[in-house]
Protein backbone atom coordinates (compact mmCIF):
# COMPACT_ATOMS: atom_id res chain seq x y z
CA UNK A 1 0.00 0.00 0.00
CA UNK A 2 2.90 2.36 0.67
CA UNK A 3 4.03 1.92 -2.94
CA UNK A 4 0.52 2.74 -4.19
CA UNK A 5 0.44 5.87 -2.00
CA UNK A 6 3.90 6.83 -3.29
CA UNK A 7 2.72 6.40 -6.88
CA UNK A 8 -0.45 8.45 -6.32
CA UNK A 9 1.37 11.25 -4.48
CA UNK A 10 4.36 11.44 -6.83
CA UNK A 11 2.75 14.26 -8.93
CA UNK A 12 2.51 16.44 -5.80
CA UNK A 13 6.17 15.80 -4.98
CA UNK A 14 7.32 16.41 -8.54
CA UNK A 15 5.62 19.81 -8.73
CA UNK A 16 7.09 20.96 -5.41
CA UNK A 17 10.55 22.42 -6.06
CA UNK A 18 11.40 22.48 -2.34
CA UNK A 19 11.16 18.67 -2.06
CA UNK A 20 14.06 16.51 -3.22
CA UNK A 21 14.30 12.73 -3.30
CA UNK A 22 17.89 12.34 -2.20
CA UNK A 23 21.01 14.06 -0.94
CA UNK A 24 22.49 13.71 -4.42
CA UNK A 25 19.57 15.62 -5.93
CA UNK A 26 19.87 18.34 -3.26
CA UNK A 27 23.59 18.77 -3.93
CA UNK A 28 22.98 18.90 -7.67
CA UNK A 29 20.36 21.63 -7.27
CA UNK A 30 22.64 23.71 -5.05
CA UNK A 31 25.58 23.21 -7.38
CA UNK A 32 23.51 24.43 -10.35
CA UNK A 33 21.88 27.36 -8.52
CA UNK A 34 22.90 30.90 -9.37
CA UNK A 35 23.65 32.53 -6.03
CA UNK A 36 25.32 35.92 -5.68
CA UNK A 37 28.45 35.86 -3.55
CA UNK A 38 27.10 38.54 -1.20
CA UNK A 39 23.81 36.71 -0.49
CA UNK A 40 23.27 34.81 2.74
CA UNK A 41 22.54 31.18 2.11
CA UNK A 42 20.79 28.77 4.43
CA UNK A 43 20.76 25.12 3.49
CA UNK A 44 18.38 23.14 5.68
CA UNK A 45 17.69 19.45 5.25
CA UNK A 46 15.58 16.82 6.93
CA UNK A 47 15.37 13.10 6.40
CA UNK A 48 11.73 12.06 6.52
CA UNK A 49 12.66 8.43 7.09
CA UNK A 50 14.52 9.37 10.25
CA UNK A 51 11.82 11.41 11.93
CA UNK A 52 8.55 10.12 10.52
CA UNK A 53 7.64 8.55 13.89
CA UNK A 54 7.34 12.09 15.32
CA UNK A 55 5.07 13.41 12.58
CA UNK A 56 1.43 13.89 13.69
CA UNK A 57 -0.03 11.20 11.43
CA UNK A 58 -3.72 12.13 11.35
CA UNK A 59 -3.00 15.83 10.85
CA UNK A 60 -0.50 15.06 8.08
CA UNK A 61 -2.94 12.77 6.28
CA UNK A 62 -5.63 15.48 6.52
CA UNK A 63 -3.17 18.04 5.11
CA UNK A 64 -2.28 15.78 2.17
CA UNK A 65 -5.97 15.10 1.57
CA UNK A 66 -6.70 18.85 1.52
CA UNK A 67 -3.87 19.49 -0.94
CA UNK A 68 -5.22 16.77 -3.25
CA UNK A 69 -8.73 18.28 -3.00
CA UNK A 70 -7.35 21.75 -3.76
CA UNK A 71 -5.74 20.27 -6.87
CA UNK A 72 -9.23 18.97 -7.76
CA UNK A 73 -8.17 15.35 -7.86
CA UNK A 74 -11.01 12.85 -8.36
CA UNK A 75 -12.76 11.93 -5.12
CA UNK A 76 -11.91 8.22 -5.56
CA UNK A 77 -8.22 9.10 -5.69
CA UNK A 78 -8.42 11.30 -2.58
CA UNK A 79 -10.24 8.52 -0.69
CA UNK A 80 -7.66 5.96 -1.82
CA UNK A 81 -4.79 8.17 -0.65
CA UNK A 82 -6.47 8.76 2.72
CA UNK A 83 -7.23 5.07 3.20
CA UNK A 84 -3.81 3.97 2.05
CA UNK A 85 -1.87 6.41 4.21
CA UNK A 86 -4.05 5.60 7.23
CA UNK A 87 -3.48 1.87 6.75
CA UNK A 88 0.28 2.21 6.26
CA UNK A 89 0.83 4.58 9.18
CA UNK A 90 -1.54 2.72 11.54
CA UNK A 91 -0.08 -0.74 10.90
CA UNK A 92 3.59 0.02 10.41
CA UNK A 93 5.77 -2.45 12.29
CA UNK A 94 9.43 -1.87 12.98
CA UNK A 95 11.98 -2.61 15.66
CA UNK A 96 14.81 -0.61 17.14
CA UNK A 97 17.74 -2.11 19.01
CA UNK A 98 16.08 -5.53 19.15
C-alpha positions as CSV (number, residue, x, y, z in Angstrom):
1,X,0.0,0.0,0.0
2,X,2.9,2.4,0.7
3,X,4.0,1.9,-2.9
4,X,0.5,2.7,-4.2
5,X,0.4,5.9,-2.0
6,X,3.9,6.8,-3.3
7,X,2.7,6.4,-6.9
8,X,-0.4,8.5,-6.3
9,X,1.4,11.2,-4.5
10,X,4.4,11.4,-6.8
11,X,2.8,14.3,-8.9
12,X,2.5,16.4,-5.8
13,X,6.2,15.8,-5.0
14,X,7.3,16.4,-8.5
15,X,5.6,19.8,-8.7
16,X,7.1,21.0,-5.4
17,X,10.5,22.4,-6.1
18,X,11.4,22.5,-2.3
19,X,11.2,18.7,-2.1
20,X,14.1,16.5,-3.2
21,X,14.3,12.7,-3.3
22,X,17.9,12.3,-2.2
23,X,21.0,14.1,-0.9
24,X,22.5,13.7,-4.4
25,X,19.6,15.6,-5.9
26,X,19.9,18.3,-3.3
27,X,23.6,18.8,-3.9
28,X,23.0,18.9,-7.7
29,X,20.4,21.6,-7.3
30,X,22.6,23.7,-5.1
31,X,25.6,23.2,-7.4
32,X,23.5,24.4,-10.3
33,X,21.9,27.4,-8.5
34,X,22.9,30.9,-9.4
35,X,23.7,32.5,-6.0
36,X,25.3,35.9,-5.7
37,X,28.5,35.9,-3.5
38,X,27.1,38.5,-1.2
39,X,23.8,36.7,-0.5
40,X,23.3,34.8,2.7
41,X,22.5,31.2,2.1
42,X,20.8,28.8,4.4
43,X,20.8,25.1,3.5
44,X,18.4,23.1,5.7
45,X,17.7,19.4,5.2
46,X,15.6,16.8,6.9
47,X,15.4,13.1,6.4
48,X,11.7,12.1,6.5
49,X,12.7,8.4,7.1
50,X,14.5,9.4,10.2
51,X,11.8,11.4,11.9
52,X,8.5,10.1,10.5
53,X,7.6,8.5,13.9
54,X,7.3,12.1,15.3
55,X,5.1,13.4,12.6
56,X,1.4,13.9,13.7
57,X,0.0,11.2,11.4
58,X,-3.7,12.1,11.3
59,X,-3.0,15.8,10.8
60,X,-0.5,15.1,8.1
61,X,-2.9,12.8,6.3
62,X,-5.6,15.5,6.5
63,X,-3.2,18.0,5.1
64,X,-2.3,15.8,2.2
65,X,-6.0,15.1,1.6
66,X,-6.7,18.9,1.5
67,X,-3.9,19.5,-0.9
68,X,-5.2,16.8,-3.2
69,X,-8.7,18.3,-3.0
70,X,-7.3,21.8,-3.8
71,X,-5.7,20.3,-6.9
72,X,-9.2,19.0,-7.8
73,X,-8.2,15.3,-7.9
74,X,-11.0,12.9,-8.4
75,X,-12.8,11.9,-5.1
76,X,-11.9,8.2,-5.6
77,X,-8.2,9.1,-5.7
78,X,-8.4,11.3,-2.6
79,X,-10.2,8.5,-0.7
80,X,-7.7,6.0,-1.8
81,X,-4.8,8.2,-0.7
82,X,-6.5,8.8,2.7
83,X,-7.2,5.1,3.2
84,X,-3.8,4.0,2.0
85,X,-1.9,6.4,4.2
86,X,-4.0,5.6,7.2
87,X,-3.5,1.9,6.7
88,X,0.3,2.2,6.3
89,X,0.8,4.6,9.2
90,X,-1.5,2.7,11.5
91,X,-0.1,-0.7,10.9
92,X,3.6,0.0,10.4
93,X,5.8,-2.5,12.3
94,X,9.4,-1.9,13.0
95,X,12.0,-2.6,15.7
96,X,14.8,-0.6,17.1
97,X,17.7,-2.1,19.0
98,X,16.1,-5.5,19.1
